Amino acid sequence: MSKFSELGVVTDKPSRMTIIAPGEVDPLIDKDGNEAYIDFLPWDSEAGRKFEQDQQREQVRKGFRQRSRAEQRADLENTDNTRLQAERLAALATGWYLLDFDGQPLPDMDFSKATALELFSAPALGWLHRQSWVFVGNERNFMRRSSKTSSPSPSTNSSSTDHPDPAAPNANT
């Protein structure tokens, strides 16, 4: 174990992202109260690093071919970043429980990397792609959970500004 392990994220276990429909604040739930979710590994997981290495290898291969600047430019202009994001999300996804907007399980939606790529690539599901991208990009979702209880956050209502906590940094600013 590294001496920095307390600062690291958990890279070998997925974290669960509950699915929240566009315009809603609560997760999608089925009739039994089970939330819709997608499980993801973090960027720095083995799957994430393998995806990154594969992308780098492809760029190196392209770089070694004799190509004109026009070909290189066309290659860059034709890069579909949304597709690359969908591929990364599919590589990091490990499972799911998908529901429609009425809380019904989607039929024939067993998890697979191919089905995940299809899900994250669908233009009509851009909202879910973005929600997933933000979740995976936030390392906090993959941090080790401390057994220590945190102290309550200082109140931010107007009455708390009359008497700032002298121990709080920038309490008087």
Residue frames as a rotation matrix with the C-alpha (Angstrom) as fourth column:
MET 1
0.582 0.813 0.000 0.00
0.813 -0.582 0.000 0.00
0.000 0.000 -1.000 0.00
SER 2
-0.104 -0.602 0.791 1.30
0.577 -0.685 -0.445 3.44
0.810 0.411 0.419 -0.91
LYS 3
-0.634 -0.170 -0.755 2.07
0.747 -0.390 -0.539 6.01
-0.202 -0.905 0.374 1.75
PHE 4
-0.925 0.330 -0.189 -0.27
-0.365 -0.909 0.202 8.29
-0.105 0.256 0.961 -0.22
SER 5
-0.788 0.611 -0.076 -3.20
0.507 0.714 0.482 5.86
0.349 0.341 -0.873 -0.19
GLU 6
-0.270 0.718 -0.641 -5.35
0.752 -0.258 -0.606 8.14
-0.601 -0.646 -0.470 1.97
LEU 7
-0.393 0.075 -0.917 -5.21
-0.336 -0.939 0.067 10.75
-0.856 0.334 0.394 -0.80
GLY 8
-0.970 -0.159 -0.182 -6.12
-0.225 0.321 0.920 8.39
-0.088 0.934 -0.348 -3.61
VAL 9
0.019 0.981 -0.194 -9.30
-0.999 0.009 -0.053 7.30
-0.050 0.194 0.980 -5.26
VAL 10
-0.029 0.077 0.997 -10.53
-0.203 0.976 -0.082 3.73
-0.979 -0.204 -0.013 -5.27
THR 11
-0.300 -0.182 -0.936 -9.52
-0.916 -0.217 0.336 2.46
-0.264 0.959 -0.101 -8.71
ASP 12
-0.955 -0.156 -0.252 -10.57
-0.230 0.926 0.299 -1.18
0.186 0.344 -0.920 -8.50
LYS 13
-0.548 0.833 -0.077 -14.21
0.721 0.424 -0.548 -0.80
-0.424 -0.355 -0.833 -7.46
PRO 14
-0.503 0.421 0.755 -17.03
0.532 -0.538 0.654 0.94
0.681 0.731 0.047 -9.34
SER 15
-0.859 0.376 -0.347 -19.10
0.072 -0.582 -0.810 3.78
-0.506 -0.721 0.473 -7.94
ARG 16
-0.322 0.855 0.406 -22.81
0.935 0.356 -0.009 4.07
-0.152 0.377 -0.914 -8.57
MET 17
-0.982 0.144 -0.121 -24.32
-0.168 -0.961 0.220 7.01
-0.085 0.236 0.968 -10.41
THR 18
-0.266 0.954 0.138 -28.05
0.579 0.273 -0.768 7.28
-0.771 -0.124 -0.625 -9.87
ILE 19
-0.744 0.050 0.666 -29.84
0.626 -0.295 0.722 8.40
0.233 0.954 0.188 -13.01
ILE 20
-0.305 0.624 -0.720 -31.77
0.327 -0.641 -0.694 11.64
-0.895 -0.447 -0.008 -12.80
ALA 21
0.098 0.449 0.888 -34.11
0.988 0.063 -0.140 12.47
-0.119 0.892 -0.437 -15.69
PRO 22
-0.740 -0.372 0.560 -33.79
0.510 -0.854 0.106 15.87
0.438 0.364 0.822 -17.37
GLY 23
-0.314 0.599 0.737 -35.54
-0.326 -0.797 0.508 18.60
0.892 -0.081 0.445 -15.41
GLU 24
0.729 0.563 -0.390 -35.91
0.118 0.458 0.881 16.43
0.674 -0.688 0.268 -12.32
VAL 25
0.103 -0.703 0.704 -34.12
-0.883 -0.390 -0.260 16.49
0.457 -0.595 -0.661 -8.97
ASP 26
0.225 0.045 0.973 -34.91
-0.695 0.708 0.128 12.98
-0.683 -0.705 0.191 -7.77
PRO 27
-0.814 -0.579 -0.036 -33.55
-0.459 0.605 0.650 9.77
-0.355 0.546 -0.759 -9.33
LEU 28
-0.079 0.730 -0.679 -35.69
-0.791 0.369 0.488 7.59
0.606 0.576 0.548 -11.56
ILE 29
-0.712 -0.113 0.693 -37.23
-0.588 0.635 -0.501 4.85
-0.383 -0.764 -0.519 -9.41
ASP 30
-0.720 0.488 -0.494 -39.23
-0.059 0.666 0.744 1.71
0.692 0.565 -0.451 -10.13
LYS 31
0.253 0.956 0.147 -42.47
-0.318 -0.061 0.946 0.68
0.914 -0.286 0.289 -8.40
ASP 32
0.620 -0.084 -0.780 -40.46
0.638 0.633 0.439 -0.95
0.457 -0.769 0.446 -5.60
GLY 33
0.968 -0.217 -0.123 -38.41
-0.105 -0.802 0.588 2.18
-0.227 -0.557 -0.799 -4.92
ASN 34
0.256 -0.917 0.305 -35.22
0.707 0.393 0.588 0.92
-0.659 0.065 0.749 -6.60
GLU 35
0.444 -0.170 -0.880 -33.21
-0.360 -0.933 -0.001 3.68
-0.821 0.318 -0.475 -8.25
ALA 36
0.944 -0.239 0.227 -32.00
0.295 0.303 -0.906 3.54
0.147 0.923 0.356 -11.84
TYR 37
0.577 -0.807 -0.126 -28.19
-0.355 -0.388 0.851 3.58
-0.735 -0.446 -0.511 -11.93
ILE 38
0.801 -0.547 -0.244 -25.01
-0.022 0.381 -0.924 3.04
0.598 0.746 0.293 -13.89
ASP 39
0.778 -0.626 -0.061 -21.86
0.207 0.163 0.965 1.76
-0.594 -0.763 0.256 -12.19
PHE 40
0.833 -0.547 0.077 -18.55
-0.142 -0.348 -0.927 3.28
0.534 0.761 -0.368 -13.33
LEU 41
0.362 -0.855 -0.372 -14.89
0.917 0.255 0.307 2.76
-0.168 -0.452 0.876 -12.66
PRO 42
0.634 -0.163 -0.756 -12.79
0.007 -0.976 0.217 5.94
-0.773 -0.143 -0.618 -12.36
TRP 43
0.854 -0.338 -0.396 -10.54
-0.504 -0.343 -0.793 7.35
0.132 0.876 -0.463 -15.09
ASP 44
-0.046 -0.994 0.102 -7.45
-0.975 0.022 -0.221 5.97
0.217 -0.109 -0.970 -13.39
SER 45
0.513 0.267 0.816 -8.78
-0.465 0.886 0.002 2.42
-0.722 -0.380 0.578 -13.10
GLU 46
-0.456 -0.672 0.584 -7.16
0.111 0.608 0.786 -0.36
-0.883 0.424 -0.202 -15.10
ALA 47
0.143 0.605 0.784 -9.94
0.914 0.224 -0.339 -0.05
-0.381 0.764 -0.520 -17.71
GLY 48
0.917 0.210 -0.338 -9.47
0.129 -0.960 -0.248 3.73
-0.377 0.184 -0.908 -17.89
ARG 49
0.122 -0.961 -0.249 -5.71
-0.496 -0.276 0.823 3.46
-0.860 0.023 -0.511 -18.29
LYS 50
-0.411 -0.214 0.886 -6.08
0.518 0.745 0.420 0.80
-0.750 0.631 -0.195 -20.96
PHE 51
0.619 0.692 0.371 -8.50
0.731 -0.336 -0.593 3.04
-0.286 0.639 -0.714 -22.88
GLU 52
0.787 -0.372 -0.492 -6.02
-0.324 -0.928 0.184 5.93
-0.525 0.014 -0.851 -22.66
GLN 53
-0.250 -0.934 0.255 -3.12
-0.242 0.316 0.917 3.74
-0.938 0.167 -0.305 -23.81
ASP 54
-0.094 0.300 0.949 -5.13
0.821 0.563 -0.096 2.44
-0.563 0.770 -0.299 -26.77
GLN 55
0.899 0.438 -0.029 -5.94
0.365 -0.782 -0.505 6.03
-0.243 0.443 -0.863 -27.78
GLN 56
0.455 -0.811 -0.368 -2.27
-0.542 -0.580 0.609 7.04
-0.707 -0.077 -0.703 -27.49
ARG 57
-0.354 -0.571 0.741 -1.15
0.226 0.717 0.660 4.03
-0.907 0.401 -0.125 -29.54
GLU 58
0.374 0.585 0.719 -3.60
0.864 0.062 -0.500 4.97
-0.337 0.808 -0.483 -32.27
GLN 59
0.943 -0.062 -0.326 -2.25
-0.117 -0.981 -0.152 8.54
-0.310 0.182 -0.933 -32.32
VAL 60
0.011 -0.999 0.041 1.33
-0.440 0.032 0.897 7.25
-0.898 -0.028 -0.440 -32.53
ARG 61
-0.203 -0.029 0.979 0.39
0.652 0.742 0.157 4.93
-0.731 0.670 -0.132 -35.40
LYS 62
0.779 0.545 0.309 -1.19
0.602 -0.513 -0.612 7.83
-0.175 0.663 -0.728 -37.26
GLY 63
0.754 -0.522 -0.399 1.88
-0.389 -0.844 0.370 9.94
-0.530 -0.123 -0.839 -36.62
PHE 64
-0.185 -0.898 0.400 4.25
-0.115 0.424 0.899 7.39
-0.976 0.120 -0.182 -38.14
ARG 65
0.256 0.321 0.912 2.40
0.848 0.379 -0.372 7.20
-0.464 0.868 -0.175 -41.44
GLN 66
-0.861 -0.506 -0.053 3.56
0.388 -0.721 0.575 9.53
-0.329 0.474 0.816 -44.17
ARG 67
0.171 0.960 0.222 0.67
0.975 -0.133 -0.176 11.93
-0.140 0.247 -0.959 -44.54
SER 68
-0.447 -0.246 0.860 0.33
0.511 -0.859 0.020 15.37
0.734 0.449 0.510 -45.95
ARG 69
-0.989 0.095 -0.110 -0.69
0.029 -0.609 -0.793 18.28
-0.142 -0.787 0.600 -43.78
ALA 70
-0.436 0.882 -0.175 -4.05
-0.819 -0.309 0.483 18.30
0.372 0.354 0.858 -45.54
GLU 71
-0.032 0.391 -0.920 -4.60
0.047 0.920 0.389 14.67
0.998 -0.031 -0.047 -44.52
GLN 72
-0.718 -0.298 -0.629 -3.57
0.618 0.144 -0.773 15.41
0.321 -0.944 0.081 -40.95
ARG 73
-0.908 0.416 0.048 -5.87
-0.410 -0.860 -0.304 18.44
-0.085 -0.296 0.952 -40.82
ALA 74
-0.174 0.878 -0.446 -8.78
-0.666 0.229 0.710 16.46
0.725 0.420 0.545 -42.26
ASP 75
-0.296 -0.019 -0.955 -8.13
0.438 0.886 -0.153 13.76
0.849 -0.464 -0.254 -39.68
LEU 76
-0.922 -0.101 -0.373 -8.32
0.382 -0.387 -0.840 16.28
-0.060 -0.917 0.395 -36.83
GLU 77
-0.722 0.688 -0.072 -11.40
-0.691 -0.712 0.125 17.98
0.035 0.140 0.990 -38.25
ASN 78
-0.032 0.726 -0.687 -13.18
-0.517 0.576 0.633 14.64
0.855 0.375 0.357 -38.57
THR 79
-0.871 -0.275 -0.407 -12.44
0.200 0.558 -0.805 13.57
0.449 -0.783 -0.431 -34.99
ASP 80
0.153 0.978 0.143 -15.76
-0.094 -0.130 0.987 12.97
0.984 -0.165 0.072 -33.24
ASN 81
-0.747 -0.522 0.411 -15.09
-0.397 -0.146 -0.906 13.95
0.533 -0.840 -0.099 -29.62
THR 82
0.068 0.847 0.527 -18.58
-0.997 0.080 -0.001 12.92
-0.043 -0.525 0.850 -28.57
ARG 83
0.737 0.146 -0.660 -17.89
-0.325 0.933 -0.157 9.44
0.593 0.330 0.735 -29.93
LEU 84
-0.289 -0.920 -0.264 -14.55
-0.008 0.278 -0.961 9.31
0.957 -0.275 -0.088 -28.08
GLN 85
-0.583 0.165 0.795 -16.32
-0.797 -0.305 -0.521 10.30
0.157 -0.938 0.309 -24.86
ALA 86
0.540 0.842 0.000 -18.96
-0.836 0.537 0.112 7.59
0.094 -0.061 0.994 -25.46
GLU 87
0.424 -0.471 -0.773 -16.18
-0.061 0.837 -0.543 5.04
0.904 0.278 0.326 -25.99
ARG 88
-0.679 -0.692 0.247 -14.51
-0.255 -0.095 -0.962 6.09
0.689 -0.716 -0.112 -22.73
LEU 89
-0.218 0.686 0.694 -17.79
-0.975 -0.124 -0.184 5.92
-0.040 -0.717 0.696 -20.81
ALA 90
0.736 0.487 -0.471 -18.49
-0.551 0.835 0.002 2.46
0.394 0.258 0.882 -22.23
ALA 91
-0.017 -0.840 -0.542 -14.99
0.013 0.542 -0.840 1.34
1.000 -0.021 0.002 -21.22
LEU 92
-0.825 -0.350 0.444 -15.54
-0.365 -0.270 -0.891 2.59
0.432 -0.897 0.095 -17.65
ALA 93
0.103 0.946 0.307 -19.11
-0.971 0.029 0.237 1.34
0.216 -0.322 0.922 -17.21
THR 94
-0.890 -0.456 0.006 -19.47
-0.439 0.853 -0.282 -1.97
0.123 -0.254 -0.959 -15.36
GLY 95
-0.685 0.716 -0.130 -23.21
0.724 0.689 -0.021 -2.45
0.075 -0.108 -0.991 -14.97
TRP 96
-0.882 0.427 0.197 -26.61
-0.412 -0.904 0.116 -0.78
0.228 0.021 0.973 -14.77
TYR 97
-0.463 0.886 0.019 -30.25
0.778 0.416 -0.471 -0.84
-0.425 -0.203 -0.882 -13.91
LEU 98
-0.999 0.048 0.017 -32.11
-0.028 -0.803 0.595 1.20
0.043 0.594 0.803 -16.53
LEU 99
-0.294 0.951 -0.100 -35.65
0.673 0.132 -0.727 2.48
-0.678 -0.281 -0.679 -16.27
ASP 100
-0.343 0.284 0.895 -37.90
0.730 -0.519 0.444 4.43
0.591 0.806 -0.029 -18.61
PHE 101
-0.804 -0.003 0.595 -39.43
-0.211 -0.934 -0.289 7.74
0.556 -0.358 0.750 -17.48
ASP 102
0.276 0.949 0.154 -42.44
-0.635 0.060 0.771 5.85
0.722 -0.310 0.619 -16.09
GLY 103
-0.030 -0.391 0.920 -40.21
-0.973 0.222 0.063 3.77
-0.229 -0.893 -0.387 -13.80
GLN 104
0.910 0.352 0.221 -40.47
-0.281 0.912 -0.298 0.59
-0.306 0.209 0.929 -15.86
PRO 105
-0.006 -0.946 0.325 -37.32
-0.075 0.324 0.943 -1.52
-0.997 -0.019 -0.073 -16.41
LEU 106
0.124 -0.031 -0.992 -36.13
-0.965 -0.236 -0.114 -1.36
-0.231 0.971 -0.059 -20.01
PRO 107
0.837 0.251 0.487 -36.66
-0.185 0.966 -0.179 -4.76
-0.516 0.059 0.855 -21.63
ASP 108
0.767 -0.547 0.334 -33.68
0.638 0.601 -0.482 -6.69
0.063 0.583 0.810 -22.99
MET 109
0.712 -0.522 0.469 -31.14
-0.370 -0.847 -0.382 -4.25
0.596 0.099 -0.797 -21.52
ASP 110
0.816 -0.541 -0.205 -28.56
0.536 0.574 0.619 -6.60
-0.217 -0.615 0.758 -20.13
PHE 111
0.677 -0.614 -0.406 -25.28
-0.476 -0.786 0.395 -4.79
-0.561 -0.074 -0.824 -19.66
SER 112
0.466 -0.705 0.535 -22.49
0.837 0.547 -0.009 -5.21
-0.286 0.452 0.845 -22.20
LYS 113
-0.385 -0.686 -0.618 -19.74
0.342 -0.728 0.595 -2.87
-0.857 0.017 0.515 -23.40
ALA 114
-0.857 0.093 0.507 -21.34
0.497 -0.114 0.860 -2.85
0.137 0.989 0.051 -26.88
THR 115
0.176 0.983 0.050 -24.76
0.874 -0.180 0.451 -1.90
0.453 -0.035 -0.891 -25.48
ALA 116
0.294 -0.160 -0.942 -23.11
0.675 -0.663 0.323 0.74
-0.677 -0.731 -0.087 -23.26
LEU 117
-0.788 -0.609 -0.085 -21.43
0.341 -0.548 0.764 2.27
-0.512 0.573 0.640 -26.31
GLU 118
-0.513 0.696 0.502 -24.79
0.666 -0.046 0.745 2.32
0.542 0.716 -0.440 -28.09
LEU 119
0.427 0.691 -0.583 -26.41
0.904 -0.314 0.290 4.00
0.018 -0.651 -0.759 -25.06
PHE 120
0.121 -0.461 -0.879 -23.75
0.474 -0.751 0.459 6.70
-0.872 -0.472 0.128 -24.70
SER 121
-0.863 -0.471 0.185 -23.64
0.354 -0.301 0.886 7.34
-0.361 0.829 0.426 -28.46
ALA 122
-0.160 0.895 0.415 -27.38
0.977 0.085 0.193 7.87
0.138 0.437 -0.889 -28.96
PRO 123
-0.771 -0.154 0.618 -28.08
0.214 -0.976 0.024 11.56
0.600 0.151 0.786 -29.68
ALA 124
0.200 0.943 0.266 -31.47
-0.127 -0.245 0.961 11.35
0.972 -0.226 0.071 -27.95
LEU 125
0.789 0.023 -0.614 -29.67
0.559 0.389 0.732 10.25
0.255 -0.921 0.295 -24.77
GLY 126
-0.017 -0.819 0.574 -27.20
0.295 -0.553 -0.779 13.12
0.955 0.156 0.251 -24.75
TRP 127
0.425 0.258 0.868 -28.55
-0.675 -0.549 0.493 14.12
0.603 -0.795 -0.059 -21.34
LEU 128
0.988 -0.054 0.146 -27.47
-0.056 0.751 0.658 10.75
-0.145 -0.659 0.738 -19.92
HIS 129
0.429 -0.883 0.191 -24.10
0.716 0.203 -0.667 10.96
0.550 0.423 0.720 -21.71
ARG 130
-0.004 -0.424 0.906 -23.46
-0.178 -0.891 -0.417 14.38
0.984 -0.163 -0.072 -20.12
GLN 131
0.717 0.322 0.618 -24.65
-0.650 -0.011 0.760 13.25
0.251 -0.947 0.201 -16.68
SER 132
0.918 -0.395 -0.030 -22.32
0.392 0.895 0.214 10.25
-0.057 -0.208 0.976 -16.88
TRP 133
0.251 -0.861 0.442 -19.39
0.548 -0.250 -0.798 12.32
0.798 0.443 0.409 -18.16
VAL 134
0.177 -0.123 0.977 -19.70
-0.578 -0.816 0.002 14.76
0.796 -0.565 -0.215 -15.26
PHE 135
0.912 0.205 0.355 -20.00
-0.409 0.503 0.761 11.90
-0.022 -0.840 0.542 -12.75
VAL 136
0.749 -0.662 0.008 -16.93
0.654 0.738 -0.169 10.07
0.106 0.131 0.986 -14.05
GLY 137
0.130 -0.722 0.679 -14.94
0.369 -0.601 -0.709 13.32
0.921 0.342 0.188 -14.25
ASN 138
0.406 0.064 0.912 -15.52
-0.704 -0.615 0.356 14.08
0.584 -0.786 -0.205 -10.56
GLU 139
-0.419 -0.704 -0.574 -12.92
-0.146 0.676 -0.723 12.16
0.896 -0.219 -0.385 -8.57
ARG 140
-0.611 0.246 0.752 -14.91
-0.791 -0.216 -0.572 12.81
0.022 -0.945 0.326 -5.40
ASN 141
0.474 0.865 -0.165 -17.31
-0.869 0.489 0.072 10.10
0.143 0.109 0.984 -6.58
PHE 142
0.623 -0.319 -0.714 -14.48
0.016 0.918 -0.396 7.57
0.782 0.235 0.577 -6.26
MET 143
-0.203 -0.724 0.660 -12.78
-0.709 -0.355 -0.609 8.72
0.675 -0.592 -0.441 -3.05
ARG 144
-0.584 -0.042 -0.810 -12.28
0.468 0.799 -0.379 6.38
0.663 -0.600 -0.447 -0.15
ARG 145
0.436 0.797 0.419 -14.99
-0.047 -0.444 0.895 6.98
0.899 -0.410 -0.156 2.40
SER 146
-0.635 -0.690 0.347 -13.54
-0.326 -0.167 -0.930 8.11
0.700 -0.704 -0.119 5.71
SER 147
-0.150 0.555 -0.818 -14.81
0.742 0.610 0.278 6.48
0.653 -0.565 -0.504 8.87
LYS 148
-0.804 -0.161 -0.572 -14.42
0.521 -0.655 -0.548 9.80
-0.286 -0.739 0.610 10.64
THR 149
0.344 0.922 0.177 -17.49
0.933 -0.315 -0.173 11.98
-0.103 0.225 -0.969 10.80
SER 150
-0.517 -0.522 0.678 -17.00
0.633 -0.767 -0.108 15.44
0.576 0.373 0.727 9.42
SER 151
-0.680 0.271 -0.681 -17.86
0.447 -0.584 -0.678 18.52
-0.582 -0.765 0.276 11.37
PRO 152
0.371 0.892 0.257 -20.97
0.802 -0.169 -0.573 20.36
-0.468 0.418 -0.778 10.27
SER 153
-0.361 -0.426 0.829 -20.52
0.822 -0.566 0.067 23.01
0.441 0.706 0.555 7.62
PRO 154
-0.821 0.083 -0.565 -20.85
0.288 -0.794 -0.536 26.60
-0.493 -0.602 0.628 8.76
SER 155
0.207 0.973 0.100 -24.25
0.740 -0.089 -0.666 28.13
-0.640 0.212 -0.739 8.13
THR 156
-0.770 -0.451 0.451 -24.50
0.638 -0.534 0.555 30.37
-0.010 0.715 0.699 5.11
ASN 157
0.320 0.922 0.218 -27.69
0.889 -0.372 0.266 32.18
0.326 0.109 -0.939 6.09
SER 158
0.234 -0.238 0.943 -27.55
0.136 -0.952 -0.274 35.90
0.963 0.192 -0.190 6.72
SER 159
0.924 0.150 0.351 -27.50
-0.301 -0.280 0.912 35.57
0.235 -0.948 -0.214 10.51
SER 160
0.707 -0.703 -0.075 -24.19
0.667 0.629 0.399 33.73
-0.233 -0.332 0.914 10.43
THR 161
0.128 -0.699 0.703 -22.40
0.703 -0.436 -0.562 36.69
0.699 0.567 0.436 8.86
ASP 162
0.730 0.190 0.657 -23.04
-0.236 -0.832 0.502 38.88
0.642 -0.521 -0.562 11.93
HIS 163
0.524 -0.554 0.646 -20.74
-0.741 0.077 0.667 36.78
-0.420 -0.829 -0.370 14.09
PRO 164
0.549 -0.341 -0.763 -18.22
-0.529 0.564 -0.633 34.93
0.646 0.752 0.130 11.92
ASP 165
0.953 -0.280 -0.117 -16.35
0.293 0.741 0.604 31.99
-0.082 -0.610 0.788 13.38
PRO 166
0.651 -0.742 -0.159 -12.89
-0.703 -0.669 0.240 33.36
-0.284 -0.045 -0.958 14.26
ALA 167
-0.079 -0.700 0.710 -11.34
-0.208 0.708 0.675 29.95
-0.975 -0.095 -0.202 13.59
ALA 168
0.602 0.367 0.709 -12.72
0.565 0.431 -0.703 29.81
-0.564 0.824 0.052 10.06
PRO 169
-0.561 -0.810 0.169 -10.33
0.681 -0.336 0.650 30.87
-0.470 0.480 0.741 7.31
ASN 170
-0.876 0.154 0.456 -11.31
0.224 -0.708 0.669 34.17
0.426 0.689 0.586 5.73
ALA 171
-0.309 0.814 -0.492 -14.01
0.948 0.223 -0.226 34.58
-0.074 -0.536 -0.841 8.36
ASN 172
-0.035 0.277 -0.960 -13.96
0.361 -0.892 -0.271 38.35
-0.932 -0.356 -0.069 8.07
THR 173
-0.876 -0.331 -0.352 -13.91
-0.185 -0.444 0.877 38.58
-0.446 0.833 0.327 4.29
